Amino acid sequence: MNDRIESVAADSDRLDPAASLEAAVDAVARLARMLERSAQPLSLADFRVLSALDAGEDRASRLAERLAVGKPAISATVDSLVKRGLVTRTKVDGDQRAMALALTADGATQVHQAKARLAERVRAVTSLMGEPGAGIRALAELGDAIERYRAEQAAGAQGQAQANVKAGA
């Protein structure tokens, strides 16, 4: 561990906010890499799509929005998952362009196995913290904050687009 991060971790009562934020960014990036390795044989992109499908999403456009990626990236990932037999596409009645996505049995097995491996890795890492339960709760709270942030960003972008339309009218 580098000296800056060790000093931040050791002196948590008197953290320099900038150093603390840098240490948090470094930690999240390192954890992401560890999780990426744990998700194998799935890529993290595969895992995110399969996990969203497992949670009930069924349209590529909503997946792109939920996962904060472009539609071309979702299309490429879904194409790969379909070719590997992990996802199916079916036509949506009443909408000629829309396709419903669903996990196959193998896709469900793969995502559940990956979730178990990822959960074990998070448990192992957080078990080394002073308060492991607090670390897990903080990560869960971070997930909620990410969703709120994304919703606020989307609302702001929508409001700006409406303002632009009114200004141009």
Salt bridges, closest charged atoms under 4 A:
ASP11 OD1 - ARG14 NH2 3.16
GLU22 OE1 - ARG4 NE 3.71
ASP26 OD2 - ARG4 NH2 2.55
GLU36 OE1 - ARG33 NH1 2.99
ASP46 OD2 - ARG84 NH2 2.84
ASP54 OD2 - HIS112 NE2 3.12
ASP54 OD2 - LYS115 NZ 3.01
GLU57 OE1 - ARG62 NE 3.43
GLU57 OE2 - ARG66 NH1 3.81
ASP58 OD1 - ARG62 NH2 2.42
ASP79 OD1 - ARG89 NH2 2.25
GLU120 OE2 - ARG123 NH2 2.61
